[in-house]
Amino acid sequence: MPDTAAFKQKLLDQKAELEDRISRVKQNIRRAPSTTDWEDLATERENNEVVDALGNAAVEELEHVKTALTRIERGCYFICDRCRHEIEVARLEAMPYATVCRHCAENGD
């Protein structure tokens, strides 16, 4: 089985980046409206909704990263959750928090 050290470092870097992004999103949303004009307020609200959606996506991705780090610690990082075969290294390089092999992902096994 391949060494997990490089994958672990990549995941730790990704985790730090996501935590920073989530923090910035929260700060952005907490800001008070900068105007009292109704049209501008509507635009700000739309922008906040987009930022909130980005934050939610980052939170979801962060959970995947944390799960992958737990899998590394448990020694099952390279094992597919569905078929128990090895997850391809190329797949993990592209998506380091993958929990299923390419075959299971494509076939919904």
Jmol script that loads the backbone (N, CA, C; Angstrom):
load data "model"
ATOM      1  N   MET A   1       0.842  -1.185   0.000  1.00  0.00           N
ATOM      2  CA  MET A   1       0.000   0.000   0.000  1.00  0.00           C
ATOM      3  C   MET A   1       0.889   1.251   0.000  1.00  0.00           C
ATOM      4  N   PRO A   2       0.476   2.269  -0.706  1.00  0.00           N
ATOM      5  CA  PRO A   2       1.267   3.506  -0.759  1.00  0.00           C
ATOM      6  C   PRO A   2       1.372   4.177   0.616  1.00  0.00           C
ATOM      7  N   ASP A   3       2.331   5.062   0.724  1.00  0.00           N
ATOM      8  CA  ASP A   3       2.548   5.806   1.963  1.00  0.00           C
ATOM      9  C   ASP A   3       1.493   6.909   2.089  1.00  0.00           C
ATOM     10  N   THR A   4       0.996   7.103   3.288  1.00  0.00           N
ATOM     11  CA  THR A   4      -0.059   8.103   3.501  1.00  0.00           C
ATOM     12  C   THR A   4       0.472   9.493   3.843  1.00  0.00           C
ATOM     13  N   ALA A   5       1.772   9.634   4.092  1.00  0.00           N
ATOM     14  CA  ALA A   5       2.323  10.912   4.573  1.00  0.00           C
ATOM     15  C   ALA A   5       2.001  12.078   3.640  1.00  0.00           C
ATOM     16  N   ALA A   6       2.196  11.890   2.342  1.00  0.00           N
ATOM     17  CA  ALA A   6       1.935  12.979   1.390  1.00  0.00           C
ATOM     18  C   ALA A   6       0.446  13.319   1.347  1.00  0.00           C
ATOM     19  N   PHE A   7      -0.395  12.293   1.399  1.00  0.00           N
ATOM     20  CA  PHE A   7      -1.840  12.532   1.401  1.00  0.00           C
ATOM     21  C   PHE A   7      -2.269  13.253   2.676  1.00  0.00           C
ATOM     22  N   LYS A   8      -1.697  12.837   3.791  1.00  0.00           N
ATOM     23  CA  LYS A   8      -2.035  13.477   5.064  1.00  0.00           C
ATOM     24  C   LYS A   8      -1.664  14.959   5.035  1.00  0.00           C
ATOM     25  N   GLN A   9      -0.476  15.278   4.514  1.00  0.00           N
ATOM     26  CA  GLN A   9      -0.055  16.677   4.455  1.00  0.00           C
ATOM     27  C   GLN A   9      -0.966  17.484   3.533  1.00  0.00           C
ATOM     28  N   LYS A  10      -1.323  16.899   2.397  1.00  0.00           N
ATOM     29  CA  LYS A  10      -2.226  17.580   1.466  1.00  0.00           C
ATOM     30  C   LYS A  10      -3.572  17.856   2.141  1.00  0.00           C
ATOM     31  N   LEU A  11      -4.076  16.888   2.871  1.00  0.00           N
ATOM     32  CA  LEU A  11      -5.353  17.053   3.573  1.00  0.00           C
ATOM     33  C   LEU A  11      -5.250  18.083   4.691  1.00  0.00           C
ATOM     34  N   LEU A  12      -4.142  18.083   5.415  1.00  0.00           N
ATOM     35  CA  LEU A  12      -3.956  19.081   6.478  1.00  0.00           C
ATOM     36  C   LEU A  12      -3.891  20.493   5.898  1.00  0.00           C
ATOM     37  N   ASP A  13      -3.214  20.635   4.752  1.00  0.00           N
ATOM     38  CA  ASP A  13      -3.159  21.940   4.084  1.00  0.00           C
ATOM     39  C   ASP A  13      -4.550  22.372   3.631  1.00  0.00           C
ATOM     40  N   GLN A  14      -5.285  21.428   3.058  1.00  0.00           N
ATOM     41  CA  GLN A  14      -6.643  21.712   2.593  1.00  0.00           C
ATOM     42  C   GLN A  14      -7.543  22.072   3.774  1.00  0.00           C
ATOM     43  N   LYS A  15      -7.379  21.386   4.882  1.00  0.00           N
ATOM     44  CA  LYS A  15      -8.168  21.660   6.090  1.00  0.00           C
ATOM     45  C   LYS A  15      -7.923  23.086   6.571  1.00  0.00           C
ATOM     46  N   ALA A  16      -6.663  23.490   6.632  1.00  0.00           N
ATOM     47  CA  ALA A  16      -6.325  24.847   7.077  1.00  0.00           C
ATOM     48  C   ALA A  16      -6.913  25.894   6.136  1.00  0.00           C
ATOM     49  N   GLU A  17      -6.833  25.637   4.836  1.00  0.00           N
ATOM     50  CA  GLU A  17      -7.387  26.567   3.845  1.00  0.00           C
ATOM     51  C   GLU A  17      -8.903  26.694   3.996  1.00  0.00           C
ATOM     52  N   LEU A  18      -9.580  25.574   4.185  1.00  0.00           N
ATOM     53  CA  LEU A  18     -11.036  25.590   4.338  1.00  0.00           C
ATOM     54  C   LEU A  18     -11.454  26.291   5.625  1.00  0.00           C
ATOM     55  N   GLU A  19     -10.735  26.039   6.708  1.00  0.00           N
ATOM     56  CA  GLU A  19     -11.058  26.713   7.967  1.00  0.00           C
ATOM     57  C   GLU A  19     -10.887  28.223   7.835  1.00  0.00           C
ATOM     58  N   ASP A  20      -9.855  28.645   7.112  1.00  0.00           N
ATOM     59  CA  ASP A  20      -9.643  30.072   6.877  1.00  0.00           C
ATOM     60  C   ASP A  20     -10.776  30.650   6.031  1.00  0.00           C
ATOM     61  N   ARG A  21     -11.167  29.922   4.984  1.00  0.00           N
ATOM     62  CA  ARG A  21     -12.253  30.383   4.108  1.00  0.00           C
ATOM     63  C   ARG A  21     -13.561  30.510   4.883  1.00  0.00           C
ATOM     64  N   ILE A  22     -13.854  29.534   5.723  1.00  0.00           N
ATOM     65  CA  ILE A  22     -15.082  29.563   6.522  1.00  0.00           C
ATOM     66  C   ILE A  22     -15.065  30.750   7.473  1.00  0.00           C
ATOM     67  N   SER A  23     -13.932  31.006   8.066  1.00  0.00           N
ATOM     68  CA  SER A  23     -13.797  32.151   8.977  1.00  0.00           C
ATOM     69  C   SER A  23     -14.054  33.467   8.247  1.00  0.00           C
ATOM     70  N   ARG A  24     -13.484  33.591   7.038  1.00  0.00           N
ATOM     71  CA  ARG A  24     -13.687  34.822   6.260  1.00  0.00           C
ATOM     72  C   ARG A  24     -15.142  34.983   5.832  1.00  0.00           C
ATOM     73  N   VAL A  25     -15.792  33.878   5.490  1.00  0.00           N
ATOM     74  CA  VAL A  25     -17.208  33.928   5.103  1.00  0.00           C
ATOM     75  C   VAL A  25     -18.045  34.405   6.281  1.00  0.00           C
ATOM     76  N   LYS A  26     -17.778  33.852   7.461  1.00  0.00           N
ATOM     77  CA  LYS A  26     -18.538  34.258   8.651  1.00  0.00           C
ATOM     78  C   LYS A  26     -18.344  35.739   8.948  1.00  0.00           C
ATOM     79  N   GLN A  27     -17.130  36.231   8.802  1.00  0.00           N
ATOM     80  CA  GLN A  27     -16.864  37.653   9.036  1.00  0.00           C
ATOM     81  C   GLN A  27     -17.604  38.513   8.024  1.00  0.00           C
ATOM     82  N   ASN A  28     -17.625  38.070   6.779  1.00  0.00           N
ATOM     83  CA  ASN A  28     -18.282  38.822   5.713  1.00  0.00           C
ATOM     84  C   ASN A  28     -19.781  38.916   5.969  1.00  0.00           C
ATOM     85  N   ILE A  29     -20.393  37.833   6.400  1.00  0.00           N
ATOM     86  CA  ILE A  29     -21.843  37.815   6.617  1.00  0.00           C
ATOM     87  C   ILE A  29     -22.228  38.644   7.837  1.00  0.00           C
ATOM     88  N   ARG A  30     -21.371  38.687   8.841  1.00  0.00           N
ATOM     89  CA  ARG A  30     -21.690  39.419  10.069  1.00  0.00           C
ATOM     90  C   ARG A  30     -21.637  40.931   9.906  1.00  0.00           C
ATOM     91  N   ARG A  31     -21.020  41.404   8.847  1.00  0.00           N
ATOM     92  CA  ARG A  31     -20.918  42.855   8.673  1.00  0.00           C
ATOM     93  C   ARG A  31     -22.306  43.485   8.581  1.00  0.00           C
ATOM     94  N   ALA A  32     -22.442  44.641   9.183  1.00  0.00           N
ATOM     95  CA  ALA A  32     -23.709  45.381   9.123  1.00  0.00           C
ATOM     96  C   ALA A  32     -23.887  45.942   7.718  1.00  0.00           C
ATOM     97  N   PRO A  33     -25.125  46.117   7.293  1.00  0.00           N
ATOM     98  CA  PRO A  33     -25.362  46.712   5.978  1.00  0.00           C
ATOM     99  C   PRO A  33     -24.673  48.075   5.883  1.00  0.00           C
ATOM    100  N   SER A  34     -24.113  48.331   4.715  1.00  0.00           N
ATOM    101  CA  SER A  34     -23.363  49.574   4.539  1.00  0.00           C
ATOM    102  C   SER A  34     -24.214  50.689   3.941  1.00  0.00           C
ATOM    103  N   THR A  35     -25.493  50.430   3.782  1.00  0.00           N
ATOM    104  CA  THR A  35     -26.365  51.421   3.154  1.00  0.00           C
ATOM    105  C   THR A  35     -27.784  51.285   3.703  1.00  0.00           C
ATOM    106  N   THR A  36     -28.590  52.295   3.453  1.00  0.00           N
ATOM    107  CA  THR A  36     -30.005  52.215   3.812  1.00  0.00           C
ATOM    108  C   THR A  36     -30.883  52.231   2.567  1.00  0.00           C
ATOM    109  N   ASP A  37     -30.263  52.313   1.408  1.00  0.00           N
ATOM    110  CA  ASP A  37     -30.983  52.299   0.140  1.00  0.00           C
ATOM    111  C   ASP A  37     -31.531  50.884  -0.104  1.00  0.00           C
ATOM    112  N   TRP A  38     -32.837  50.793  -0.386  1.00  0.00           N
ATOM    113  CA  TRP A  38     -33.486  49.493  -0.534  1.00  0.00           C
ATOM    114  C   TRP A  38     -32.876  48.659  -1.652  1.00  0.00           C
ATOM    115  N   GLU A  39     -32.558  49.285  -2.753  1.00  0.00           N
ATOM    116  CA  GLU A  39     -31.979  48.558  -3.881  1.00  0.00           C
ATOM    117  C   GLU A  39     -30.602  47.994  -3.513  1.00  0.00           C
ATOM    118  N   ASP A  40     -29.799  48.820  -2.859  1.00  0.00           N
ATOM    119  CA  ASP A  40     -28.474  48.375  -2.429  1.00  0.00           C
ATOM    120  C   ASP A  40     -28.581  47.290  -1.361  1.00  0.00           C
ATOM    121  N   LEU A  41     -29.556  47.426  -0.465  1.00  0.00           N
ATOM    122  CA  LEU A  41     -29.763  46.401   0.559  1.00  0.00           C
ATOM    123  C   LEU A  41     -30.135  45.056  -0.077  1.00  0.00           C
ATOM    124  N   ALA A  42     -30.964  45.111  -1.118  1.00  0.00           N
ATOM    125  CA  ALA A  42     -31.358  43.885  -1.817  1.00  0.00           C
ATOM    126  C   ALA A  42     -30.143  43.230  -2.468  1.00  0.00           C
ATOM    127  N   THR A  43     -29.291  44.044  -3.066  1.00  0.00           N
ATOM    128  CA  THR A  43     -28.072  43.525  -3.685  1.00  0.00           C
ATOM    129  C   THR A  43     -27.155  42.913  -2.634  1.00  0.00           C
ATOM    130  N   GLU A  44     -27.004  43.587  -1.503  1.00  0.00           N
ATOM    131  CA  GLU A  44     -26.171  43.057  -0.421  1.00  0.00           C
ATOM    132  C   GLU A  44     -26.728  41.738   0.095  1.00  0.00           C
ATOM    133  N   ARG A  45     -28.050  41.654   0.187  1.00  0.00           N
ATOM    134  CA  ARG A  45     -28.667  40.409   0.664  1.00  0.00           C
ATOM    135  C   ARG A  45     -28.385  39.265  -0.315  1.00  0.00           C
ATOM    136  N   GLU A  46     -28.499  39.543  -1.608  1.00  0.00           N
ATOM    137  CA  GLU A  46     -28.189  38.523  -2.611  1.00  0.00           C
ATOM    138  C   GLU A  46     -26.737  38.082  -2.495  1.00  0.00           C
ATOM    139  N   ASN A  47     -25.846  39.044  -2.334  1.00  0.00           N
ATOM    140  CA  ASN A  47     -24.427  38.725  -2.184  1.00  0.00           C
ATOM    141  C   ASN A  47     -24.193  37.872  -0.945  1.00  0.00           C
ATOM    142  N   ASN A  48     -24.868  38.210   0.148  1.00  0.00           N
ATOM    143  CA  ASN A  48     -24.730  37.430   1.378  1.00  0.00           C
ATOM    144  C   ASN A  48     -25.219  35.997   1.189  1.00  0.00           C
ATOM    145  N   GLU A  49     -26.274  35.827   0.396  1.00  0.00           N
ATOM    146  CA  GLU A  49     -26.782  34.485   0.136  1.00  0.00           C
ATOM    147  C   GLU A  49     -25.764  33.664  -0.646  1.00  0.00           C
ATOM    148  N   VAL A  50     -25.102  34.297  -1.608  1.00  0.00           N
ATOM    149  CA  VAL A  50     -24.065  33.612  -2.381  1.00  0.00           C
ATOM    150  C   VAL A  50     -22.892  33.248  -1.472  1.00  0.00           C
ATOM    151  N   VAL A  51     -22.469  34.198  -0.660  1.00  0.00           N
ATOM    152  CA  VAL A  51     -21.359  33.957   0.270  1.00  0.00           C
ATOM    153  C   VAL A  51     -21.733  32.848   1.248  1.00  0.00           C
ATOM    154  N   ASP A  52     -22.961  32.854   1.719  1.00  0.00           N
ATOM    155  CA  ASP A  52     -23.430  31.819   2.642  1.00  0.00           C
ATOM    156  C   ASP A  52     -23.382  30.444   1.977  1.00  0.00           C
ATOM    157  N   ALA A  53     -23.803  30.370   0.723  1.00  0.00           N
ATOM    158  CA  ALA A  53     -23.761  29.100  -0.007  1.00  0.00           C
ATOM    159  C   ALA A  53     -22.322  28.613  -0.159  1.00  0.00           C
ATOM    160  N   LEU A  54     -21.410  29.535  -0.447  1.00  0.00           N
ATOM    161  CA  LEU A  54     -19.995  29.171  -0.549  1.00  0.00           C
ATOM    162  C   LEU A  54     -19.480  28.662   0.794  1.00  0.00           C
ATOM    163  N   GLY A  55     -19.902  29.308   1.851  1.00  0.00           N
ATOM    164  CA  GLY A  55     -19.509  28.872   3.190  1.00  0.00           C
ATOM    165  C   GLY A  55     -20.030  27.485   3.503  1.00  0.00           C
ATOM    166  N   ASN A  56     -21.277  27.214   3.128  1.00  0.00           N
ATOM    167  CA  ASN A  56     -21.858  25.889   3.364  1.00  0.00           C
ATOM    168  C   ASN A  56     -21.097  24.815   2.596  1.00  0.00           C
ATOM    169  N   ALA A  57     -20.707  25.129   1.355  1.00  0.00           N
ATOM    170  CA  ALA A  57     -19.929  24.177   0.561  1.00  0.00           C
ATOM    171  C   ALA A  57     -18.578  23.917   1.215  1.00  0.00           C
ATOM    172  N   ALA A  58     -17.961  24.957   1.752  1.00  0.00           N
ATOM    173  CA  ALA A  58     -16.668  24.800   2.425  1.00  0.00           C
ATOM    174  C   ALA A  58     -16.810  23.956   3.687  1.00  0.00           C
ATOM    175  N   VAL A  59     -17.890  24.149   4.426  1.00  0.00           N
ATOM    176  CA  VAL A  59     -18.131  23.354   5.638  1.00  0.00           C
ATOM    177  C   VAL A  59     -18.293  21.878   5.268  1.00  0.00           C
ATOM    178  N   GLU A  60     -19.038  21.622   4.205  1.00  0.00           N
ATOM    179  CA  GLU A  60     -19.245  20.241   3.761  1.00  0.00           C
ATOM    180  C   GLU A  60     -17.918  19.609   3.326  1.00  0.00           C
ATOM    181  N   GLU A  61     -17.126  20.362   2.560  1.00  0.00           N
ATOM    182  CA  GLU A  61     -15.829  19.849   2.118  1.00  0.00           C
ATOM    183  C   GLU A  61     -14.906  19.609   3.314  1.00  0.00           C
ATOM    184  N   LEU A  62     -14.954  20.498   4.298  1.00  0.00           N
ATOM    185  CA  LEU A  62     -14.138  20.337   5.500  1.00  0.00           C
ATOM    186  C   LEU A  62     -14.486  19.034   6.222  1.00  0.00           C
ATOM    187  N   GLU A  63     -15.759  18.696   6.276  1.00  0.00           N
ATOM    188  CA  GLU A  63     -16.168  17.435   6.909  1.00  0.00           C
ATOM    189  C   GLU A  63     -15.587  16.237   6.162  1.00  0.00           C
ATOM    190  N   HIS A  64     -15.566  16.307   4.826  1.00  0.00           N
ATOM    191  CA  HIS A  64     -14.967  15.232   4.028  1.00  0.00           C
ATOM    192  C   HIS A  64     -13.475  15.103   4.338  1.00  0.00           C
ATOM    193  N   VAL A  65     -12.799  16.235   4.439  1.00  0.00           N
ATOM    194  CA  VAL A  65     -11.363  16.241   4.730  1.00  0.00           C
ATOM    195  C   VAL A  65     -11.102  15.642   6.111  1.00  0.00           C
ATOM    196  N   LYS A  66     -11.901  16.028   7.088  1.00  0.00           N
ATOM    197  CA  LYS A  66     -11.733  15.481   8.443  1.00  0.00           C
ATOM    198  C   LYS A  66     -11.957  13.967   8.453  1.00  0.00           C
ATOM    199  N   THR A  67     -12.934  13.510   7.698  1.00  0.00           N
ATOM    200  CA  THR A  67     -13.193  12.075   7.598  1.00  0.00           C
ATOM    201  C   THR A  67     -11.993  11.362   6.987  1.00  0.00           C
ATOM    202  N   ALA A  68     -11.408  11.955   5.950  1.00  0.00           N
ATOM    203  CA  ALA A  68     -10.233  11.354   5.312  1.00  0.00           C
ATOM    204  C   ALA A  68      -9.063  11.276   6.288  1.00  0.00           C
ATOM    205  N   LEU A  69      -8.863  12.322   7.066  1.00  0.00           N
ATOM    206  CA  LEU A  69      -7.785  12.306   8.063  1.00  0.00           C
ATOM    207  C   LEU A  69      -8.023  11.219   9.113  1.00  0.00           C
ATOM    208  N   THR A  70      -9.266  11.027   9.496  1.00  0.00           N
ATOM    209  CA  THR A  70      -9.605   9.955  10.440  1.00  0.00           C
ATOM    210  C   THR A  70      -9.320   8.594   9.818  1.00  0.00           C
ATOM    211  N   ARG A  71      -9.640   8.450   8.534  1.00  0.00           N
ATOM    212  CA  ARG A  71      -9.379   7.190   7.827  1.00  0.00           C
ATOM    213  C   ARG A  71      -7.881   6.892   7.784  1.00  0.00           C
ATOM    214  N   ILE A  72      -7.070   7.930   7.612  1.00  0.00           N
ATOM    215  CA  ILE A  72      -5.615   7.736   7.628  1.00  0.00           C
ATOM    216  C   ILE A  72      -5.183   7.231   9.001  1.00  0.00           C
ATOM    217  N   GLU A  73      -5.683   7.880  10.047  1.00  0.00           N
ATOM    218  CA  GLU A  73      -5.311   7.486  11.415  1.00  0.00           C
ATOM    219  C   GLU A  73      -5.740   6.052  11.728  1.00  0.00           C
ATOM    220  N   ARG A  74      -6.842   5.625  11.174  1.00  0.00           N
ATOM    221  CA  ARG A  74      -7.356   4.265  11.431  1.00  0.00           C
ATOM    222  C   ARG A  74      -6.714   3.208  10.529  1.00  0.00           C
ATOM    223  N   GLY A  75      -5.935   3.669   9.542  1.00  0.00           N
ATOM    224  CA  GLY A  75      -5.261   2.732   8.647  1.00  0.00           C
ATOM    225  C   GLY A  75      -6.121   2.187   7.531  1.00  0.00           C
ATOM    226  N   CYS A  76      -7.232   2.846   7.227  1.00  0.00           N
ATOM    227  CA  CYS A  76      -8.123   2.356   6.167  1.00  0.00           C
ATOM    228  C   CYS A  76      -8.296   3.369   5.037  1.00  0.00           C
ATOM    229  N   TYR A  77      -7.363   4.299   4.911  1.00  0.00           N
ATOM    230  CA  TYR A  77      -7.478   5.378   3.925  1.00  0.00           C
ATOM    231  C   TYR A  77      -7.583   4.855   2.495  1.00  0.00           C
ATOM    232  N   PHE A  78      -6.822   3.826   2.163  1.00  0.00           N
ATOM    233  CA  PHE A  78      -6.786   3.322   0.788  1.00  0.00           C
ATOM    234  C   PHE A  78      -7.846   2.257   0.515  1.00  0.00           C
ATOM    235  N   ILE A  79      -8.712   1.976   1.478  1.00  0.00           N
ATOM    236  CA  ILE A  79      -9.708   0.912   1.340  1.00  0.00           C
ATOM    237  C   ILE A  79     -11.082   1.504   1.017  1.00  0.00           C
ATOM    238  N   CYS A  80     -11.697   0.981  -0.041  1.00  0.00           N
ATOM    239  CA  CYS A  80     -13.028   1.425  -0.465  1.00  0.00           C
ATOM    240  C   CYS A  80     -14.061   1.053   0.600  1.00  0.00           C
ATOM    241  N   ASP A  81     -14.895   2.013   0.950  1.00  0.00           N
ATOM    242  CA  ASP A  81     -15.948   1.773   1.948  1.00  0.00           C
ATOM    243  C   ASP A  81     -16.997   0.774   1.469  1.00  0.00           C
ATOM    244  N   ARG A  82     -17.145   0.626   0.171  1.00  0.00           N
ATOM    245  CA  ARG A  82     -18.202  -0.248  -0.349  1.00  0.00           C
ATOM    246  C   ARG A  82     -17.716  -1.663  -0.633  1.00  0.00           C
ATOM    247  N   CYS A  83     -16.684  -1.787  -1.481  1.00  0.00           N
ATOM    248  CA  CYS A  83     -16.262  -3.124  -1.915  1.00  0.00           C
ATOM    249  C   CYS A  83     -15.057  -3.653  -1.152  1.00  0.00           C
ATOM    250  N   ARG A  84     -14.436  -2.806  -0.328  1.00  0.00           N
ATOM    251  CA  ARG A  84     -13.274  -3.155   0.484  1.00  0.00           C
ATOM    252  C   ARG A  84     -12.008  -3.405  -0.340  1.00  0.00           C
ATOM    253  N   HIS A  85     -12.033  -3.099  -1.648  1.00  0.00           N
ATOM    254  CA  HIS A  85     -10.824  -3.159  -2.462  1.00  0.00           C
ATOM    255  C   HIS A  85     -10.067  -1.845  -2.301  1.00  0.00           C
ATOM    256  N   GLU A  86      -8.867  -1.811  -2.863  1.00  0.00           N
ATOM    257  CA  GLU A  86      -8.034  -0.620  -2.722  1.00  0.00           C
ATOM    258  C   GLU A  86      -8.538   0.519  -3.622  1.00  0.00           C
ATOM    259  N   ILE A  87      -8.561   1.728  -3.071  1.00  0.00           N
ATOM    260  CA  ILE A  87      -8.896   2.927  -3.856  1.00  0.00           C
ATOM    261  C   ILE A  87      -7.652   3.297  -4.654  1.00  0.00           C
ATOM    262  N   GLU A  88      -7.830   3.595  -5.925  1.00  0.00           N
ATOM    263  CA  GLU A  88      -6.721   3.919  -6.803  1.00  0.00           C
ATOM    264  C   GLU A  88      -6.005   5.182  -6.328  1.00  0.00           C
ATOM    265  N   VAL A  89      -4.670   5.152  -6.362  1.00  0.00           N
ATOM    266  CA  VAL A  89      -3.864   6.300  -5.942  1.00  0.00           C
ATOM    267  C   VAL A  89      -4.202   7.521  -6.793  1.00  0.00           C
ATOM    268  N   ALA A  90      -4.382   7.333  -8.095  1.00  0.00           N
ATOM    269  CA  ALA A  90      -4.709   8.460  -8.980  1.00  0.00           C
ATOM    270  C   ALA A  90      -6.022   9.118  -8.553  1.00  0.00           C
ATOM    271  N   ARG A  91      -6.976   8.318  -8.119  1.00  0.00           N
ATOM    272  CA  ARG A  91      -8.263   8.871  -7.653  1.00  0.00           C
ATOM    273  C   ARG A  91      -8.053   9.693  -6.386  1.00  0.00           C
ATOM    274  N   LEU A  92      -7.253   9.178  -5.463  1.00  0.00           N
ATOM    275  CA  LEU A  92      -6.987   9.909  -4.222  1.00  0.00           C
ATOM    276  C   LEU A  92      -6.150  11.162  -4.474  1.00  0.00           C
ATOM    277  N   GLU A  93      -5.287  11.120  -5.466  1.00  0.00           N
ATOM    278  CA  GLU A  93      -4.521  12.321  -5.807  1.00  0.00           C
ATOM    279  C   GLU A  93      -5.450  13.410  -6.337  1.00  0.00           C
ATOM    280  N   ALA A  94      -6.458  13.008  -7.101  1.00  0.00           N
ATOM    281  CA  ALA A  94      -7.412  13.976  -7.653  1.00  0.00           C
ATOM    282  C   ALA A  94      -8.421  14.429  -6.608  1.00  0.00           C
ATOM    283  N   MET A  95      -8.832  13.515  -5.746  1.00  0.00           N
ATOM    284  CA  MET A  95      -9.836  13.810  -4.722  1.00  0.00           C
ATOM    285  C   MET A  95      -9.408  13.110  -3.430  1.00  0.00           C
ATOM    286  N   PRO A  96      -8.545  13.767  -2.642  1.00  0.00           N
ATOM    287  CA  PRO A  96      -7.940  13.099  -1.490  1.00  0.00           C
ATOM    288  C   PRO A  96      -8.915  12.643  -0.412  1.00  0.00           C
ATOM    289  N   TYR A  97     -10.163  13.074  -0.477  1.00  0.00           N
ATOM    290  CA  TYR A  97     -11.125  12.624   0.529  1.00  0.00           C
ATOM    291  C   TYR A  97     -12.103  11.591  -0.027  1.00  0.00           C
ATOM    292  N   ALA A  98     -11.735  10.969  -1.149  1.00  0.00           N
ATOM    293  CA  ALA A  98     -12.579   9.912  -1.715  1.00  0.00           C
ATOM    294  C   ALA A  98     -12.654   8.743  -0.736  1.00  0.00           C
ATOM    295  N   THR A  99     -13.826   8.157  -0.610  1.00  0.00           N
ATOM    296  CA  THR A  99     -13.997   7.008   0.293  1.00  0.00           C
ATOM    297  C   THR A  99     -14.358   5.735  -0.465  1.00  0.00           C
ATOM    298  N   VAL A 100     -14.567   5.868  -1.771  1.00  0.00           N
ATOM    299  CA  VAL A 100     -14.880   4.701  -2.595  1.00  0.00           C
ATOM    300  C   VAL A 100     -13.970   4.678  -3.819  1.00  0.00           C
ATOM    301  N   CYS A 101     -13.737   3.490  -4.342  1.00  0.00           N
ATOM    302  CA  CYS A 101     -12.906   3.341  -5.535  1.00  0.00           C
ATOM    303  C   CYS A 101     -13.664   3.853  -6.766  1.00  0.00           C
ATOM    304  N   ARG A 102     -12.944   3.966  -7.862  1.00  0.00           N
ATOM    305  CA  ARG A 102     -13.541   4.477  -9.099  1.00  0.00           C
ATOM    306  C   ARG A 102     -14.695   3.586  -9.548  1.00  0.00           C
ATOM    307  N   HIS A 103     -14.496   2.276  -9.483  1.00  0.00           N
ATOM    308  CA  HIS A 103     -15.532   1.340  -9.920  1.00  0.00           C
ATOM    309  C   HIS A 103     -16.838   1.548  -9.143  1.00  0.00           C
ATOM    310  N   CYS A 104     -16.735   1.615  -7.834  1.00  0.00           N
ATOM    311  CA  CYS A 104     -17.939   1.800  -7.009  1.00  0.00           C
ATOM    312  C   CYS A 104     -18.570   3.170  -7.242  1.00  0.00           C
ATOM    313  N   ALA A 105     -17.746   4.186  -7.435  1.00  0.00           N
ATOM    314  CA  ALA A 105     -18.271   5.531  -7.685  1.00  0.00           C
ATOM    315  C   ALA A 105     -19.033   5.580  -9.003  1.00  0.00           C
ATOM    316  N   GLU A 106     -18.502   4.911 -10.023  1.00  0.00           N
ATOM    317  CA  GLU A 106     -19.146   4.928 -11.341  1.00  0.00           C
ATOM    318  C   GLU A 106     -20.396   4.065 -11.392  1.00  0.00           C
ATOM    319  N   ASN A 107     -20.397   2.982 -10.646  1.00  0.00           N
ATOM    320  CA  ASN A 107     -21.503   2.026 -10.723  1.00  0.00           C
ATOM    321  C   ASN A 107     -22.496   2.128  -9.584  1.00  0.00           C
ATOM    322  N   GLY A 108     -22.225   3.001  -8.638  1.00  0.00           N
ATOM    323  CA  GLY A 108     -23.137   3.145  -7.511  1.00  0.00           C
ATOM    324  C   GLY A 108     -23.229   1.895  -6.663  1.00  0.00           C
ATOM    325  N   ASP A 109     -22.191   1.075  -6.728  1.00  0.00           N
ATOM    326  CA  ASP A 109     -22.170  -0.167  -5.927  1.00  0.00           C
ATOM    327  C   ASP A 109     -22.192   0.128  -4.458  1.00  0.00           C
TER     328      ASP A 109
END
end "model"
wireframe off; spacefill off
backbone 0.3
color backbone group
